Amino acid sequence: MTIAAGLKANDAILLCADTELLTGYSNFSKSKISKEQISPTVYMAFTYSGPVDFSNMAIEEISSVVKRSQMTKQSAIISAIKDKIHEIYSESIGRLPEFQQDGIGFNLLIAIWAESRLGLIAIEGTTISEESHYRCIGTGKYLGKFLIRPLYVSGSENVSIDQAATTALWTLEHVKANVPGCGELTELLIISADGTITHTTEFDYRGKLPLENSPDGIARFIFPVAATKH
């Protein structure tokens, strides 16, 4: 039970997720965002929804194959991700009895910095795509998508990282309040265009935002076109 999102800005990519985790009958708080330095010129960051064990296995295997092959090109990394996901589904999940396969599919969002460029990859089941704007996964994805969509009416090239971060915080706040199983802290990870990584929580990041976290300030970030017409 998760809400996670990836948002592209004109100079960065942001991954965000709630930290509530349900295991059996127990709820506890756990980070759902991780990062990996593949080489001095390649970084990857991950967030997920779905079964923790399968999600973490996929993240570890993707990181391992990219690092082992010393990949530096985005196209090669994306191709390796696709191959590994299809392998996991055919070799691990596909070999389970059919009744055990229900409910164990996992979803990933992967931010990549390679060749001094940023990429956002979305994986839902065996569907793998490169996103140009944003993507939400988890049980809160439909509300998240509805709340984030207005920010991108003019494309991600017109979105700053502060706009993306403010929108992400506001969106996850509303999803956590309205979707069961989504809750606890909001966690954010930002990869900037120069490869710098910032990994923080909502409380740490709020104080860095240029505008106060007020309804009017948030509205100007989320609805930039409407705001500039008045």
Secondary structure, DSSP 8 states (H G I E B T S, - for coil): ---EEEEE-SSEEEEEEE-EEEETTEEEE---EEEEEEETTEEEEEEEES-HHHHHHHHHHHHHHHHHTT---HHHHHHHHHHHHHHHIIIIITTS-HHHHTT---EEEEEEEETTEEEEEEEETTEEEEESSEEEESTTHHHHHHHHGGGGTT-GGG--HHHHHHHHHHHHHHHHHHSTT--S-EEEEEEETTS-EEEEEHHHHHTTSSS-SSHHHHHHHH-HHHHHT-
